């Protein structure tokens, strides 16, 4: 049991470090497509959390699943709002010709 926890923590820390390094080196031109990708990944997390809550395995899994649903949903909504704001920056502010 203790070995599994240590392995899981090692994998988590390695994934966090690699993810941070990859995101840090992304060109600002690619941030909008990257945000769209993270929105898709968070949507998958929402579906997984809904399945976890629906299984009713234990009270702890239901509580953690509910927290995951709220966190991932707020991340999806915030990501879409930020992506929309970034895309509006690329539109011309001049009036359109008829």
N, CA, C and O atoms as a printed pandas DataFrame, in Angstrom:
     atom_number atom_name residue_name chain_id  residue_number  x_coord  y_coord  z_coord
0              1         N          UNK        A               1    0.830   -1.202    0.000
1              2        CA          UNK        A               1    0.000    0.000    0.000
2              3         C          UNK        A               1    0.867    1.256    0.000
3              4         O          UNK        A               1    0.611    2.188   -0.762
4              5         N          UNK        A               2    1.890    1.284    0.852
5              6        CA          UNK        A               2    2.753    2.452    0.937
6              7         C          UNK        A               2    3.540    2.644   -0.359
7              8         O          UNK        A               2    3.774    3.775   -0.785
8              9         N          UNK        A               3    3.946    1.540   -0.982
9             10        CA          UNK        A               3    4.687    1.619   -2.232
10            11         C          UNK        A               3    3.809    2.195   -3.344
11            12         O          UNK        A               3    4.285    2.974   -4.171
12            13         N          UNK        A               4    2.538    1.817   -3.365
13            14        CA          UNK        A               4    1.618    2.349   -4.375
14            15         C          UNK        A               4    1.452    3.858   -4.223
15            16         O          UNK        A               4    1.420    4.584   -5.217
16            17         N          UNK        A               5    1.346    4.329   -2.990
17            18        CA          UNK        A               5    1.200    5.757   -2.747
18            19         C          UNK        A               5    2.445    6.510   -3.198
19            20         O          UNK        A               5    2.343    7.566   -3.823
20            21         N          UNK        A               6    3.608    5.974   -2.886
21            22        CA          UNK        A               6    4.861    6.626   -3.288
22            23         C          UNK        A               6    4.994    6.650   -4.813
23            24         O          UNK        A               6    5.439    7.648   -5.379
24            25         N          UNK        A               7    4.615    5.564   -5.476
25            26        CA          UNK        A               7    4.663    5.516   -6.938
26            27         C          UNK        A               7    3.697    6.531   -7.534
27            28         O          UNK        A               7    4.036    7.230   -8.489
28            29         N          UNK        A               8    2.499    6.611   -6.976
29            30        CA          UNK        A               8    1.512    7.574   -7.465
30            31         C          UNK        A               8    1.997    9.013   -7.281
31            32         O          UNK        A               8    1.836    9.845   -8.174
32            33         N          UNK        A               9    2.588    9.302   -6.127
33            34        CA          UNK        A               9    3.119   10.646   -5.894
34            35         C          UNK        A               9    4.268   10.973   -6.850
35            36         O          UNK        A               9    4.382   12.099   -7.334
36            37         N          UNK        A              10    5.112    9.979   -7.115
37            38        CA          UNK        A              10    6.219   10.174   -8.049
38            39         C          UNK        A              10    5.695   10.488   -9.452
39            40         O          UNK        A              10    6.176   11.414  -10.106
40            41         N          UNK        A              11    4.716    9.718   -9.908
41            42        CA          UNK        A              11    4.140    9.944  -11.231
42            43         C          UNK        A              11    3.456   11.307  -11.289
43            44         O          UNK        A              11    3.573   12.013  -12.290
44            45         N          UNK        A              12    2.747   11.683  -10.228
45            46        CA          UNK        A              12    2.077   12.983  -10.191
46            47         C          UNK        A              12    3.078   14.128  -10.277
47            48         O          UNK        A              12    2.884   15.072  -11.043
48            49         N          UNK        A              13    4.151   14.045   -9.489
49            50        CA          UNK        A              13    5.144   15.121   -9.494
50            51         C          UNK        A              13    5.874   15.188  -10.830
51            52         O          UNK        A              13    6.173   16.280  -11.313
52            53         N          UNK        A              14    6.167   14.040  -11.433
53            54        CA          UNK        A              14    6.815   14.024  -12.736
54            55         C          UNK        A              14    5.905   14.628  -13.801
55            56         O          UNK        A              14    6.365   15.404  -14.638
56            57         N          UNK        A              15    4.611   14.278  -13.778
57            58        CA          UNK        A              15    3.660   14.826  -14.738
58            59         C          UNK        A              15    3.494   16.332  -14.542
59            60         O          UNK        A              15    3.393   17.078  -15.517
60            61         N          UNK        A              16    3.465   16.780  -13.294
61            62        CA          UNK        A              16    3.335   18.214  -13.031
62            63         C          UNK        A              16    4.555   18.971  -13.548
63            64         O          UNK        A              16    4.410   20.034  -14.151
64            65         N          UNK        A              17    5.744   18.442  -13.321
65            66        CA          UNK        A              17    6.962   19.107  -13.784
66            67         C          UNK        A              17    7.014   19.150  -15.304
67            68         O          UNK        A              17    7.302   20.197  -15.882
68            69         N          UNK        A              18    6.741   18.035  -15.954
69            70        CA          UNK        A              18    6.775   17.992  -17.422
70            71         C          UNK        A              18    5.699   18.907  -18.007
71            72         O          UNK        A              18    5.951   19.627  -18.973
72            73         N          UNK        A              19    4.503   18.878  -17.424
73            74        CA          UNK        A              19    3.424   19.750  -17.896
74            75         C          UNK        A              19    3.776   21.212  -17.754
75            76         O          UNK        A              19    3.508   22.005  -18.656
76            77         N          UNK        A              20    4.377   21.582  -16.628
77            78        CA          UNK        A              20    4.780   22.979  -16.422
78            79         C          UNK        A              20    5.820   23.404  -17.449
79            80         O          UNK        A              20    5.726   24.498  -18.005
80            81         N          UNK        A              21    6.798   22.564  -17.705
81            82        CA          UNK        A              21    7.852   22.899  -18.664
82            83         C          UNK        A              21    7.300   23.009  -20.086
83            84         O          UNK        A              21    7.718   23.881  -20.848
84            85         N          UNK        A              22    6.373   22.137  -20.443
85            86        CA          UNK        A              22    5.788   22.191  -21.792
86            87         C          UNK        A              22    4.957   23.451  -21.966
87            88         O          UNK        A              22    5.072   24.132  -22.985
88            89         N          UNK        A              23    4.127   23.768  -20.992
89            90        CA          UNK        A              23    3.260   24.944  -21.074
90            91         C          UNK        A              23    4.091   26.237  -21.063
91            92         O          UNK        A              23    3.754   27.194  -21.760
92            93         N          UNK        A              24    5.153   26.266  -20.290
93            94        CA          UNK        A              24    5.968   27.469  -20.177
94            95         C          UNK        A              24    6.631   27.842  -21.493
95            96         O          UNK        A              24    6.877   29.020  -21.750
96            97         N          UNK        A              25    6.919   26.867  -22.313
97            98        CA          UNK        A              25    7.638   27.129  -23.563
98            99         C          UNK        A              25    6.715   27.281  -24.775
99           100         O          UNK        A              25    7.193   27.326  -25.909
100          101         N          UNK        A              26    5.426   27.357  -24.555
101          102        CA          UNK        A              26    4.473   27.519  -25.655
102          103         C          UNK        A              26    4.522   28.969  -26.142
103          104         O          UNK        A              26    4.558   29.904  -25.343
104          105         N          UNK        A              27    4.522   29.136  -27.453
105          106        CA          UNK        A              27    4.482   30.463  -28.052
106          107         C          UNK        A              27    3.134   31.124  -27.756
107          108         O          UNK        A              27    2.111   30.439  -27.751
108          109         N          UNK        A              28    3.107   32.439  -27.511
109          110        CA          UNK        A              28    1.826   33.109  -27.268
110          111         C          UNK        A              28    0.829   32.946  -28.426
111          112         O          UNK        A              28   -0.382   33.030  -28.222
112          113         N          UNK        A              29    1.338   32.716  -29.620
113          114        CA          UNK        A              29    0.457   32.518  -30.770
114          115         C          UNK        A              29   -0.376   31.245  -30.636
115          116         O          UNK        A              29   -1.456   31.146  -31.218
116          117         N          UNK        A              30    0.114   30.284  -29.881
117          118        CA          UNK        A              30   -0.572   28.996  -29.750
118          119         C          UNK        A              30   -1.441   28.896  -28.505
119          120         O          UNK        A              30   -2.004   27.832  -28.247
120          121         N          UNK        A              31   -1.572   29.957  -27.730
121          122        CA          UNK        A              31   -2.326   29.861  -26.488
122          123         C          UNK        A              31   -3.806   29.589  -26.713
123          124         O          UNK        A              31   -4.408   28.857  -25.927
124          125         N          UNK        A              32   -4.417   30.148  -27.754
125          126        CA          UNK        A              32   -5.837   29.912  -28.001
126          127         C          UNK        A              32   -6.119   28.451  -28.342
127          128         O          UNK        A              32   -7.044   27.879  -27.766
128          129         N          UNK        A              33   -5.371   27.813  -29.250
129          130        CA          UNK        A              33   -5.606   26.383  -29.476
130          131         C          UNK        A              33   -5.316   25.536  -28.240
131          132         O          UNK        A              33   -5.972   24.519  -28.014
132          133         N          UNK        A              34   -4.343   25.949  -27.448
133          134        CA          UNK        A              34   -4.025   25.208  -26.228
134          135         C          UNK        A              34   -5.179   25.290  -25.240
135          136         O          UNK        A              34   -5.507   24.296  -24.592
136          137         N          UNK        A              35   -5.800   26.461  -25.117
137          138        CA          UNK        A              35   -6.951   26.608  -24.228
138          139         C          UNK        A              35   -8.111   25.737  -24.696
139          140         O          UNK        A              35   -8.825   25.166  -23.871
140          141         N          UNK        A              36   -8.307   25.627  -25.996
141          142        CA          UNK        A              36   -9.372   24.770  -26.509
142          143         C          UNK        A              36   -9.110   23.308  -26.153
143          144         O          UNK        A              36  -10.034   22.566  -25.822
144          145         N          UNK        A              37   -7.851   22.906  -26.223
145          146        CA          UNK        A              37   -7.494   21.535  -25.864
146          147         C          UNK        A              37   -7.728   21.281  -24.385
147          148         O          UNK        A              37   -8.255   20.231  -24.018
148          149         N          UNK        A              38   -7.346   22.219  -23.528
149          150        CA          UNK        A              38   -7.558   22.015  -22.096
150          151         C          UNK        A              38   -9.047   22.010  -21.753
151          152         O          UNK        A              38   -9.456   21.320  -20.820
152          153         N          UNK        A              39   -9.863   22.764  -22.488
153          154        CA          UNK        A              39  -11.308   22.710  -22.275
154          155         C          UNK        A              39  -11.843   21.322  -22.591
155          156         O          UNK        A              39  -12.702   20.809  -21.874
156          157         N          UNK        A              40  -11.340   20.711  -23.658
157          158        CA          UNK        A              40  -11.775   19.358  -24.018
158          159         C          UNK        A              40  -11.352   18.352  -22.950
159          160         O          UNK        A              40  -12.120   17.453  -22.605
160          161         N          UNK        A              41  -10.145   18.499  -22.430
161          162        CA          UNK        A              41   -9.679   17.586  -21.380
162          163         C          UNK        A              41  -10.487   17.762  -20.097
163          164         O          UNK        A              41  -10.799   16.780  -19.424
164          165         N          UNK        A              42  -10.826   18.992  -19.755
165          166        CA          UNK        A              42  -11.641   19.217  -18.567
166          167         C          UNK        A              42  -13.050   18.667  -18.744
167          168         O          UNK        A              42  -13.664   18.215  -17.778
168          169         N          UNK        A              43  -13.563   18.701  -19.958
169          170        CA          UNK        A              43  -14.880   18.112  -20.208
170          171         C          UNK        A              43  -14.845   16.609  -19.966
171          172         O          UNK        A              43  -15.813   16.038  -19.464
172          173         N          UNK        A              44  -13.740   15.967  -20.318
173          174        CA          UNK        A              44  -13.585   14.538  -20.036
174          175         C          UNK        A              44  -13.536   14.305  -18.527
175          176         O          UNK        A              44  -14.095   13.325  -18.035
176          177         N          UNK        A              45  -12.871   15.199  -17.788
177          178        CA          UNK        A              45  -12.819   15.087  -16.329
178          179         C          UNK        A              45  -14.209   15.234  -15.718
179          180         O          UNK        A              45  -14.528   14.555  -14.742
180          181         N          UNK        A              46  -15.040   16.111  -16.279
181          182        CA          UNK        A              46  -16.412   16.273  -15.783
182          183         C          UNK        A              46  -17.194   14.977  -15.973
183          184         O          UNK        A              46  -17.904   14.539  -15.067
184          185         N          UNK        A              47  -17.066   14.372  -17.136
185          186        CA          UNK        A              47  -17.789   13.111  -17.401
186          187         C          UNK        A              47  -17.308   12.021  -16.444
187          188         O          UNK        A              47  -18.124   11.278  -15.898
188          189         N          UNK        A              48  -16.001   11.918  -16.237
189          190        CA          UNK        A              48  -15.476   10.924  -15.301
190          191         C          UNK        A              48  -15.963   11.143  -13.884
191          192         O          UNK        A              48  -16.288   10.185  -13.184
192          193         N          UNK        A              49  -16.018   12.403  -13.451
193          194        CA          UNK        A              49  -16.495   12.715  -12.104
194          195         C          UNK        A              49  -17.979   12.398  -11.963
195          196         O          UNK        A              49  -18.415   11.933  -10.909
196          197         N          UNK        A              50  -18.757   12.645  -13.012
197          198        CA          UNK        A              50  -20.182   12.305  -12.969
198          199         C          UNK        A              50  -20.357   10.798  -12.833
199          200         O          UNK        A              50  -21.222   10.339  -12.087
200          201         N          UNK        A              51  -19.547   10.031  -13.545
201          202        CA          UNK        A              51  -19.607    8.568  -13.432
202          203         C          UNK        A              51  -19.216    8.116  -12.029
203          204         O          UNK        A              51  -19.814    7.185  -11.491
204          205         N          UNK        A              52  -18.223    8.762  -11.434
205          206        CA          UNK        A              52  -17.794    8.430  -10.078
206          207         C          UNK        A              52  -18.895    8.704   -9.070
207          208         O          UNK        A              52  -19.160    7.880   -8.194
208          209         N          UNK        A              53  -19.534    9.854   -9.189
209          210        CA          UNK        A              53  -20.608   10.198   -8.262
210          211         C          UNK        A              53  -21.797    9.256   -8.455
211          212         O          UNK        A              53  -22.438    8.854   -7.484
212          213         N          UNK        A              54  -22.086    8.909   -9.697
213          214        CA          UNK        A              54  -23.232    8.037   -9.978
214          215         C          UNK        A              54  -23.047    6.619   -9.496
215          216         O          UNK        A              54  -24.032    5.902   -9.317
216          217         N          UNK        A              55  -21.809    6.185   -9.277
217          218        CA          UNK        A              55  -21.566    4.809   -8.844
218          219         C          UNK        A              55  -21.912    4.592   -7.370
219          220         O          UNK        A              55  -22.195    3.461   -6.975
220          221         N          UNK        A              56  -21.896    5.630   -6.555
221          222        CA          UNK        A              56  -22.216    5.548   -5.118
222          223         C          UNK        A              56  -21.394    4.469   -4.417
223          224         O          UNK        A              56  -21.943    3.684   -3.643
224          225         N          UNK        A              57  -20.087    4.419   -4.675
225          226        CA          UNK        A              57  -19.224    3.416   -4.035
226          227         C          UNK        A              57  -19.075    3.688   -2.544
227          228         O          UNK        A              57  -19.162    2.771   -1.728
228          229         N          UNK        A              58  -18.852    4.950   -2.192
229          230        CA          UNK        A              58  -18.738    5.332   -0.784
230          231         C          UNK        A              58  -19.085    6.811   -0.660
231          232         O          UNK        A              58  -19.206    7.526   -1.655
232          233         N          UNK        A              59  -19.237    7.241    0.566
233          234        CA          UNK        A              59  -19.536    8.650    0.797
234          235         C          UNK        A              59  -18.354    9.526    0.377
235          236         O          UNK        A              59  -18.540   10.606   -0.183
236          237         N          UNK        A              60  -17.134    9.048    0.655
237          238        CA          UNK        A              60  -15.943    9.809    0.283
238          239         C          UNK        A              60  -15.849    9.993   -1.229
239          240         O          UNK        A              60  -15.544   11.087   -1.704
240          241         N          UNK        A              61  -16.110    8.924   -1.987
241          242        CA          UNK        A              61  -16.027    9.048   -3.443
242          243         C          UNK        A              61  -17.117    9.964   -3.985
243          244         O          UNK        A              61  -16.899   10.662   -4.976
244          245         N          UNK        A              62  -18.274    9.972   -3.357
245          246        CA          UNK        A              62  -19.344   10.864   -3.786
246          247         C          UNK        A              62  -18.972   12.327   -3.513
247          248         O          UNK        A              62  -19.193   13.193   -4.359
248          249         N          UNK        A              63  -18.414   12.596   -2.344
249          250        CA          UNK        A              63  -18.019   13.966   -1.999
250          251         C          UNK        A              63  -16.884   14.431   -2.913
251          252         O          UNK        A              63  -16.938   15.535   -3.456
252          253         N          UNK        A              64  -15.856   13.594   -3.086
253          254        CA          UNK        A              64  -14.745   13.972   -3.953
254          255         C          UNK        A              64  -15.196   14.123   -5.410
255          256         O          UNK        A              64  -14.718   15.012   -6.115
256          257         N          UNK        A              65  -16.097   13.275   -5.856
257          258        CA          UNK        A              65  -16.623   13.395   -7.213
258          259         C          UNK        A              65  -17.399   14.683   -7.413
259          260         O          UNK        A              65  -17.297   15.318   -8.462
260          261         N          UNK        A              66  -18.173   15.071   -6.410
261          262        CA          UNK        A              66  -18.928   16.322   -6.489
262          263         C          UNK        A              66  -17.983   17.520   -6.548
263          264         O          UNK        A              66  -18.197   18.455   -7.320
264          265         N          UNK        A              67  -16.937   17.481   -5.726
265          266        CA          UNK        A              67  -15.943   18.558   -5.767
266          267         C          UNK        A              67  -15.269   18.596   -7.138
267          268         O          UNK        A              67  -15.022   19.673   -7.682
268          269         N          UNK        A              68  -14.972   17.417   -7.696
269          270        CA          UNK        A              68  -14.338   17.353   -9.018
270          271         C          UNK        A              68  -15.264   17.916  -10.096
271          272         O          UNK        A              68  -14.806   18.597  -11.014
272          273         N          UNK        A              69  -16.550   17.637   -9.991
273          274        CA          UNK        A              69  -17.509   18.168  -10.970
274          275         C          UNK        A              69  -17.517   19.695  -10.925
275          276         O          UNK        A              69  -17.456   20.353  -11.963
276          277         N          UNK        A              70  -17.593   20.249   -9.720
277          278        CA          UNK        A              70  -17.635   21.710   -9.575
278          279         C          UNK        A              70  -16.341   22.332  -10.090
279          280         O          UNK        A              70  -16.377   23.317  -10.828
280          281         N          UNK        A              71  -15.196   21.762   -9.705
281          282        CA          UNK        A              71  -13.906   22.334  -10.105
282          283         C          UNK        A              71  -13.701   22.250  -11.618
283          284         O          UNK        A              71  -13.300   23.233  -12.241
284          285         N          UNK        A              72  -13.970   21.095  -12.210
285          286        CA          UNK        A              72  -13.745   20.935  -13.650
286          287         C          UNK        A              72  -14.740   21.767  -14.460
287          288         O          UNK        A              72  -14.383   22.316  -15.503
288          289         N          UNK        A              73  -15.979   21.863  -13.991
289          290        CA          UNK        A              73  -16.967   22.665  -14.707
290          291         C          UNK        A              73  -16.586   24.147  -14.672
291          292         O          UNK        A              73  -16.692   24.842  -15.683
292          293         N          UNK        A              74  -16.146   24.626  -13.515
293          294        CA          UNK        A              74  -15.733   26.031  -13.454
294          295         C          UNK        A              74  -14.502   26.269  -14.325
295          296         O          UNK        A              74  -14.348   27.351  -14.891
296          297         N          UNK        A              75  -13.630   25.277  -14.439
297          298        CA          UNK        A              75  -12.460   25.405  -15.302
298          299         C          UNK        A              75  -12.863   25.447  -16.777
299          300         O          UNK        A              75  -12.290   26.211  -17.554
300          301         N          UNK        A              76  -13.837   24.636  -17.164
301          302        CA          UNK        A              76  -14.321   24.644  -18.552
302          303         C          UNK        A              76  -14.949   25.990  -18.887
303          304         O          UNK        A              76  -14.646   26.579  -19.924
304          305         N          UNK        A              77  -15.823   26.476  -18.012
305          306        CA          UNK        A              77  -16.498   27.757  -18.258
306          307         C          UNK        A              77  -15.478   28.898  -18.316
307          308         O          UNK        A              77  -15.535   29.741  -19.212
308          309         N          UNK        A              78  -14.555   28.921  -17.367
309          310        CA          UNK        A              78  -13.529   29.952  -17.374
310          311         C          UNK        A              78  -12.647   29.879  -18.609
311          312         O          UNK        A              78  -12.257   30.908  -19.159
312          313         N          UNK        A              79  -12.332   28.664  -19.047
313          314        CA          UNK        A              79  -11.520   28.493  -20.249
314          315         C          UNK        A              79  -12.217   29.014  -21.487
315          316         O          UNK        A              79  -11.594   29.649  -22.338
316          317         N          UNK        A              80  -13.521   28.745  -21.593
317          318        CA          UNK        A              80  -14.256   29.260  -22.744
318          319         C          UNK        A              80  -14.345   30.780  -22.713
319          320         O          UNK        A              80  -14.247   31.426  -23.756
320          321         N          UNK        A              81  -14.530   31.357  -21.529
321          322        CA          UNK        A              81  -14.589   32.818  -21.432
322          323         C          UNK        A              81  -13.252   33.448  -21.813
323          324         O          UNK        A              81  -13.217   34.461  -22.512
324          325         N          UNK        A              82  -12.164   32.856  -21.357
325          326        CA          UNK        A              82  -10.840   33.387  -21.693
326          327         C          UNK        A              82  -10.555   33.226  -23.181
327          328         O          UNK        A              82  -10.021   34.137  -23.814
328          329         N          UNK        A              83  -10.909   32.063  -23.745
329          330        CA          UNK        A              83  -10.689   31.834  -25.176
330          331         C          UNK        A              83  -11.494   32.829  -26.000
331          332         O          UNK        A              83  -10.990   33.371  -26.984
332          333         N          UNK        A              84  -12.734   33.072  -25.610
333          334        CA          UNK        A              84  -13.568   34.040  -26.329
334          335         C          UNK        A              84  -12.964   35.433  -26.251
335          336         O          UNK        A              84  -12.948   36.160  -27.244
336          337         N          UNK        A              85  -12.475   35.803  -25.093
337          338        CA          UNK        A              85  -11.851   37.126  -24.939
338          339         C          UNK        A              85  -10.587   37.239  -25.791
339          340         O          UNK        A              85  -10.330   38.285  -26.385
340          341         N          UNK        A              86   -9.797   36.158  -25.850
341          342        CA          UNK        A              86   -8.578   36.184  -26.660
342          343         C          UNK        A              86   -8.917   36.292  -28.144
343          344         O          UNK        A              86   -8.238   37.005  -28.883
344          345         N          UNK        A              87   -9.943   35.601  -28.578
345          346        CA          UNK        A              87  -10.328   35.653  -29.989
346          347         C          UNK        A              87  -10.866   37.035  -30.372
347          348         O          UNK        A              87  -10.670   37.480  -31.504
348          349         N          UNK        A              88  -11.536   37.712  -29.448
349          350        CA          UNK        A              88  -12.035   39.057  -29.725
350          351         C          UNK        A              88  -10.897   40.048  -29.929
351          352         O          UNK        A              88  -11.076   41.064  -30.600
352          353         N          UNK        A              89   -9.725   39.764  -29.357
353          354        CA          UNK        A              89   -8.583   40.662  -29.535
354          355         C          UNK        A              89   -8.087   40.659  -30.976
355          356         O          UNK        A              89   -7.474   41.632  -31.417
356          357         N          UNK        A              90   -8.342   39.581  -31.716
357          358        CA          UNK        A              90   -7.870   39.485  -33.082
358          359         C          UNK        A              90   -8.839   40.098  -34.090
359          360         O          UNK        A              90   -8.478   40.263  -35.255
360          361         N          UNK        A              91  -10.054   40.438  -33.675
361          362        CA          UNK        A              91  -11.027   41.036  -34.578
362          363         C          UNK        A              91  -10.741   42.521  -34.747
363          364         O          UNK        A              91  -10.263   43.190  -33.832
364          365         N          UNK        A              92  -11.041   43.008  -35.922
365          366        CA          UNK        A              92  -10.812   44.427  -36.223
366          367         C          UNK        A              92  -11.864   45.269  -35.503
367          368         O          UNK        A              92  -13.036   44.899  -35.432
368          369         N          UNK        A              93  -11.421   46.409  -34.971
369          370        CA          UNK        A              93  -12.343   47.301  -34.300
370          371         C          UNK        A              93  -12.932   48.339  -35.257
371          372         O          UNK        A              93  -13.794   49.128  -34.869
372          373         N          UNK        A              94  -12.464   48.335  -36.505
373          374        CA          UNK        A              94  -12.998   49.271  -37.497
374          375         C          UNK        A              94  -14.398   48.822  -37.937
375          376         O          UNK        A              94  -14.694   47.627  -37.947
376          377         N          UNK        A              95  -15.256   49.783  -38.299
377          378        CA          UNK        A              95  -16.604   49.410  -38.765
378          379         C          UNK        A              95  -16.509   48.633  -40.085
379          380         O          UNK        A              95  -15.686   48.943  -40.947
380          381         N          UNK        A              96  -17.353   47.639  -40.218
381          382        CA          UNK        A              96  -17.399   46.823  -41.419
382          383         C          UNK        A              96  -18.088   47.563  -42.552
383          384         O          UNK        A              96  -19.077   48.262  -42.330
384          385         N          UNK        A              97  -17.565   47.413  -43.779
385          386        CA          UNK        A              97  -18.203   48.034  -44.927
386          387         C          UNK        A              97  -19.383   47.169  -45.377
387          388         O          UNK        A              97  -19.284   45.942  -45.377
388          389         N          UNK        A              98  -20.511   47.808  -45.766
389          390        CA          UNK        A              98  -21.687   47.015  -46.187
390          391         C          UNK        A              98  -21.479   46.393  -47.560
391          392         O          UNK        A              98  -22.362   45.698  -48.063
